[in-house]
Amino acid sequence: MTAAKTENQVREIDYPELAPMVLKFYPVVEMTADQFFDFCQLNRDYRIERTASGEIIIMSPTGSETGNRNVKLIQQLANWTDRDGTGIAFDSSTGFILPNGATKSSDAAWMRLEKWNSLTREQQTKFAPICPDFVVELRSPSDRLQSLQEKMLEYIDNGVSLGWLIDRNNRMVYIYRPDGSVEVLENPDRLRGESILPGFVLDLATIW
């Protein structure tokens, strides 16, 4: 049974974490968007993001179990996207340059087709300078919950219309919306895409 809670009512269970490496380049070195893209291509074994202030965040690859659950998530989103035809879906290796200058990647993302088609071919082939309409973050045992919550808020601040943070550790889902509200669900069976992704229902049975 699903129960809605406020965020401060949820007690977090801490798991050992592998903290990401944070490298400071700016103002000694300032990489352009193209240079940062090339840097990431040269280091494809790592998950790399860049903050709005220019810090480089290097994370280890996802564990096998989390990777399997993420495939199940993307599979459901991709299947709905093909049926719906109004947007395009992205996997966890996709980077986006947000309006604040940060380059971020979520575990799954979706945007309206007209937004995607507004980009040039060159922009589409690199880190697209655009914010998705919908993002999902799937917490792995090594992820710090607060860091993911801050990342979700950054997405919302930069134009995401709906965000899901799925905490497999505690079987919680945090739903982020542009009005600033954060709805917390305890052990839900499914999630609905609301007006952003009408008709999309994520079955969490294969995600938990």
Buried (B, 14 or more C-beta within 10 A) or exposed (E): EEEEEEEEEBEEEEBEEEEBEEEEBEEEEEBEBEEBBEBBEEEEEEBBBBBBEBBBBBBEEBEEEBBEBBEBBBEBBBEBBEEBEEBBBBBBEBBBBBEBBBBBBBBBBBBBEEBBEEBEEEBEEBBBBBBBBBBBBBBBEBBBBEBBBEBBBBBBBBBBBBBBBBBBBBBBBBBBBEEEEBEBBBEBEEBBBEEBBEEBEBEBEEBE
